[in-house]
Amino acid sequence: ANYNAKLVTVQEQTDYMNIYGFVGKPETSKKTRGDQYFFVNNRFIRSAYLNHAVMSAYQQMIAPDSYPLYVLFIDLDPSQVDINVHPTKQEIKFEDEKIIYAFIQSAVKHALAQFSITPTLEFDLDPGIQGLEAVTQPFTANKQAQATTSDLYKDFSQKNQAHFIGSSKNELKHWKDFYEPSSGETGGSKFVSLIDQLRQEEPPAAEPTALSGFTQNRTELKVLDQVQPYQLMNTYIVAATTRGFILIHQQAAHERILYETFAAAGQGAPVASQRSLFPVTLQLSAQDNVLMQELVPDLNQLGYLIEPFGKDTYVIQGTPADLGEGDEKAAIENILEQFKNFTSEIRFSKREKLIRTLSAQHAIKSGKTLTQQEMTALVTDLFNSTQPNTNAAGAPTYIEFRKDYLAQLFKRG
């Protein structure tokens, strides 16, 4: 299996701590938790808090119910870690949890950005964290040696001992060799060797087909302008590329386009509005009215023209341009309902929730017939976006069929 194509190297060194290892590219994520491993000072640990840091780095790249694979090593001063919080000593507590969280999140984001998997990302820490004394204290070679040899990390009972990478032949060997690929063995294959030793369950199922669902480096994928796209089953758009063709999901693609349009409005690029010939009156419940009062300023900045009109009543004077005519009243009611269903998602701000709701509400739906002009515009706009691979929820917007894969199907490869 071509594991090198599925992995991204993580390596960040700071005065406070070092982080290194591998994370999987977004398309390798699975519906179940599996190959996710943290090692602190060479000792295997479990941490929902650190796992959340990794998950947050994948935000908008994978579906909310998917889980990326990773093996990450963290070296830091042993005095910053408390291992005596769980009988198995696999769960630990850090002296400065927020710093550790920020480093891990930034390191994974940085690694993904370097491989053109995400838009350009800032790797600077929050100034409040950067200025803390713990961060400015040098993490010297002496401290690094202490981190992995301290008696604090050798006093585990044999009965409840957590997984420690030691010199025993039954333990994992030469993990640094695994991390630093040699000429004879790729980093990907060594990653697999490590995973095989870490797993407690059965070996994985057979590799998927050679079909590539994502293009990680956008510069490699070029849509051929001279070949007109066409629609299949009123749901998919086929577009020719220099390497074969792509099958675009029209709704997911339009969700990505709208998401970036609405997101740009918050950065000083207001969404144009179109006034309705016949303004629509909207009567709401008292509960929905409270929510509407909160959302109206943002809705108006995102292209709507909505004004209060008496008790629990509003007038919809206009909607975002380029969305086409529709049932404005039903659209607003659906937006309110979707937004309420979104309120339990604590990861996102109110504005982010609204943008995601609007993108899903106004996107071209599956089953809609598109004109040639609409298909061409959708393909162009998708690949002008910063992250054409997925919609905001992490679902793929297209699947690529390469020439070599097609040749294999016809036994021509």
N, C-alpha and C positions, 0 to 999 in steps of 0.2 A: 504494500500500500504506500502511496505517496504521502507520507505523514509530514514531510517538510512543507508541502503546499498547504497544510492545514494548521500549522503552528506559527506563533509569533514569539520571538524572544523578548523577554523582559529583563532589563538590566539597568538599575539606577543605584548610584553610590552617593551618599550624603555624609555629612559630618555626624549625623545622629544614628543612621542605620543604613544597611545595604539590602537591596531587594533584587533577586534574580530568579530566573526560571523560564517557564513557557506558559502561554495561554493559547487556547484554541481560537481560530478565526470564527466569526459569528455563525457561519453556516454549519459548523461542527456542533453547535448547541443541540441538546437533547431535551425531551419532555420529562426526563427523570434525572434526579441528582445521581452522579456517578463519580467520574474521575475528577475530583476536586480535593487537592491536598495542600496543606500549609505545613512548613517546617520552620520552627523558630529555633535558632541556634542548633540546627541539625536534628531537632526533635519534632516528631509528628504531633500536631495539635489540631483541635477542632475549635472553630470560632464562628458563630453566626454573625458576629459583628464584622469580622474581617471579610467573611463571605459577602456580606452586603456591600462592602467597599468595592469588591470585584464586580458584583452585579451592577452597581451603579455606573461603573465605567463602560458597561455594555449598553447603557440606556439608549433607546431608539435604534439599536442594532439587532436585537433579538426580541422575540415575542416575550411578553411578561411571564408566561408559564414555561419558558425554556431556560436551560441551565448550561453555561459554558464550561468547558473543561479547563483545568489549570493545575500546575504544580509550581508553587512559589516558595522560595527559600528566603528567610529573613534573618539577618544577623544584627544583633544589637546588644548593648550592655545588659548582662544578666540581672543587674540590680533594677532594671526597668520592668521586670517580669515577675509576676507572682504565680507560681505553678500549683499552689496548694489550695485551689478553689474547687477541686473535683476529685473524687476517690481514684479515678483512673489516671489523673494528672494529664489528661488530654485536653482539658479546657483550662485556659489560663487567663489571667487578667494583666493588662498593661498599666504601667504607671501613667503614661500619657496616651490614652486610647485615641483621642482625636488626632494626634500627630500621626500615629500608626495608620489610622484610617485614611487620612489625607494622602500620605505617601503611597499607600497601596493603590488607591483610586487613581492618583496622578500617574503612577508608574505604568499601570495597565493602559490608561488612556493614551499616554505617550507612546507606548509600544504599538498600539493599534493605529495611531495616527501616522507613525513612521512608515507603515506598510500601506498607506493610502486607503485604509479601511474606513476611516472616519474623516470628517473635515479637520482642518487645522485646529489643534487644541492647545490651550495654555497649559504649561507645566509649572507655572509659578504657584507656590503655596499662598494661602491666605496670609496677608501681612501679619495678622494677629498670631498665627501659628509660627510664621517664619521668625518672628522676633523672640520667641520663647527661649529661655536659657538652655533648655534641653536640646534644642535644635542647633544652637550655636556652639555647643561643646564638641570639639573634634572627636570623631570616631576613629581613633588611631589603630595602627596594626596591633599594638599591645591589647587594646580593648577588644579587637576582633578575635584575637586568640583567646582572651579571657572568656568571651561570649560562648565559645564552643568547648572550653575545657574546665569551666568553673565547677567546683564541687556542688554548687547549687543545682547543677544539672546532672549530677551523678548519684543523687541520694534517693532515687526512686526504688520502691520495693519491687522485687522480682515478680511478685504476684500481680501487681496492678501496673506494671511498667508500660508506659506509652511507647510507641514505636520510635526507636532512636537509631540513627544511622551510625553504626559503629564499625569496628574492624572484624567482627565475627563473620565467618563465612556464610552464616545463615541470614545475615543482615544485608541491606543494600550496600553494594561496594562502589567505591570511586564515583560518588555522585557528582563530584566536580568535573570528572572526565565526561560524565553524561552531559553536563551543562556546557562544556567547552568541546565542541565536535572535533574529532580527529580526522585525519585524511582517510582513514579506513572505514569510518562508520559515521553516518549522518546524525545530526542532532535529533532528527525526527525518529530514527530507528532506536536511538538510545532512550528517547522519551517513551517509546512503546515498551522497551525493556523495563524501564522504571515502573510504568503503569502496571505491567503484568505482575511485578513483584508486590506492588501495593494493593492490588485488588484482592478482595476476599470472595468475590463472586466468580461465576464462570466466565470464560473468555467471551469477547464481544462477538456479535453476529458478523456475517460476511460483509465486506465493504460494499457500499452502494455502487451503482453503475458509474460509468465514467462521465455521466452528465454533470455539467457544472452549473449549479444554481446561482452562483454569485461570481461577479468579476471584481476582484479585490483592487486591481489597479485600473482605474478608469481610463488611463491613457492608452491601454491596450485594446479597449473596445471602441470601435468606430462604426457608427451606423451609416450605411450607404444612402446618401441623399438621392441618388439617381434611381433607386428602386423604391417605388411607392409602397408604404405599409398597407396591410389589408386586415380585415376583421374576421375572426372565427367565432361562431356561436354567440355573437353579440356580447362577448365577454373578454376575448383575448385579441391582441393585436400582434401580428407577425411583422417583424422588421428585419431586413437583411443587414448583415455586418460583414466586415472584411474577413471574419473567421468562421462565418456560418450564418446563423440567424438567432434572434431572440424572440421569445414568446412573452409578451407583456400582459399582465393582468390590468385591465383598464381602470378598474376601481381603485386598486392599491396604488397604481401609478398616479392617478389624479389626487389621491389623498396626500401623497408625498408633495406634489406640486402645490396644492392648496396650503398644506402645512407650512411650507417655506414662505409662501406669499403672506399668510397671516402673521407668521413669526417676524417677518421683515417689517411689518407695521409697527412693531414695538421698538424697532431700531431707527425710526424716523422715515419710513417709507409707507405712508398711509395708503390704505386700500381705496380705490375709486368706488364711488357709489352711483347707482342709477335710481332716479326717482320713479316711483310707481305712478301710473296714470290715475289709479284709483286707490288712495290710501286705505289701509286695512285697520279696523279697530280690533284690539285684542283684549278680552276680558279674562282676568286671572283670578285664581283663588288667593286668599290672604297669604298663604304660605309661599306660593309661587311669586307673588308680588314682592315679598321681601327679597327673594333671590334675584328677581328682575331688577330691582332698584340697585342691587350690587353690581349687576352685569352690564347695565345700559351704557355706562361710559366706555367700557371696553368694546362692546358691540358696535357702538358708533365709530370708534377708531378703526374697527375692522371692516367698515364698509356699510354697516346698517345705518338707517336714519330712523330712530325710534324716539318718540316723545311721550311724556306722561299726559294722560287725558282723563283726569278725574280719579275717583277712588278705584284702585285695583285695575285701572284701565290704561291702555297705551295705544298710540297710533303709529303704525309702521308706514313711514313715508317713502322708504327706499331700502334697497338691498345691495350687497356687494356687486359691482359690475362684473360682467363676463360669466356670471353664474346662470344666466338665463331666467326666464319667467317661471314662476311656480306658485304654489300655495304658501304665501308668506306667513300666514297665521299658523298653519300646520308646521312649517319649518321652525318657527320660534318655539312653539310648544314642544317639538321634538328635541330642540336644543336644550331647553330647560330640563326635560326629562333625562336626557343623556348626561347632562352636567350633574344632576342629582345622583345618578348612578356612579359617577366618577368621584364623588366627594370622599369616599373611603380611601382613595389612592393618595397616601401621604407624601409620595415622592415628588409630586408636582405642585407648582404654585397655582393659584386661581387662574392666572392668565394662561399658563400652559395647558391646564385642563380645558379652558374655553377654546383655545386654538385647536386642540386635538378633537374636541367635540364638533367644532365648525367644519373641520377638514373631513371628518367622517360623514357629517350630515349633508354637505354640499357636493361631495365627490360624485362623479359619473358612476352610476350603478351598473352592476352586471345585468345584461339583458337589454341594454340601450344600444340601438343602432347608431353608429357614428358615420359622419360624412368623411370623405377623403381628407378634406381640410382639417377636420377635427382630429383625425388620427395623426396626421402629420404634425399638427401643433402639439398634441399630447406627447409624442415621442421626443420632439425637440425640447419641449419644456422639461420633460423628465430628466434628460441628460444635461440640461443646463442647471439642474439643482445640485446642491452641495453633496447630497447623499442619495443617488438614484437607486441604490440597491434595495432599499426597504421603505415601507411607509413608516409613520411615526411610531406605530406599535411594534415594529420589528419584523413584520411579515414581508416576504420577498415581493418585489414589484415585477420582476421578470426572471425568466430562466433562459440560460444560454445553451444553444445546441451548436457545438463546434463541428467543423468539417471532419476532423479525425474521428469523432464519435459517430457521426453519421456513416462514415466509411466502414467503421466496425460493424454497425448494424446490418449493412449490406455485404458484410464479409469482403470488404475491399481494402481494409486497413492492413 
